[in-house]
Amino acid sequence: MGIRNAMTSKTAEKKQLVQDVLKNRQGEPGRD
């Protein structure tokens, strides 16, 4: 279960990073 939670967190982190990068590319203000 610990490994599963870790993987879920990593996936969520990656998704957030991708969203931030896309926002920055579009010129929208991103989180600091």
C-alpha positions in Angstrom: 0.0 0.0 0.0 2.9 2.3 0.8 4.3 1.9 -2.7 0.9 2.4 -4.3 0.5 5.7 -2.4 4.0 6.8 -3.4 3.2 6.1 -7.1 -0.1 8.0 -6.8 1.7 11.0 -5.4 4.3 10.9 -8.1 1.6 10.7 -10.8 -0.2 13.6 -9.3 3.0 15.6 -9.1 3.8 14.9 -12.7 0.3 15.9 -13.8 0.6 19.2 -11.8 4.0 19.9 -13.4 2.6 19.3 -16.9 -0.3 21.6 -16.2 2.1 24.3 -14.9 4.3 24.0 -17.9 1.3 24.2 -20.3 0.0 27.3 -18.4 3.5 28.9 -18.6 3.6 28.2 -22.4 0.2 29.9 -22.9 1.4 32.9 -20.9 -1.0 32.4 -18.1 0.2 33.3 -14.6 1.3 30.0 -12.8 1.8 29.1 -9.2 5.1 30.2 -7.7 
